[in-house]
């Protein structure tokens, strides 16, 4: 985003808003991972510790979720670049 038309105080304010939104998005993703992987993998409540099967499931689940999020982010960036190029060529 180009904030060059804003004065320094406005630029700082916009940066703060963006950082807050990014933190909210991160916390939402983290919460979704925890909920999804817990509900999918943890089903034996007879002990405090995870079983080896549950631990492997949680590891696989979180890795898959993170890779998916990375891929979605990459595609979003690619599409955004295409839109920006199309606008610049117009």
Secondary structure, DSSP 8 states (H G I E B T S, - for coil): ---TTS-HHHHHHHHHHHHHHHHHHHHHHHHHHHHHHHHHH----SSSS--HHHHHHHHHHHHHHHHHHHHHHHHHHHHHHHHHHHHHH-
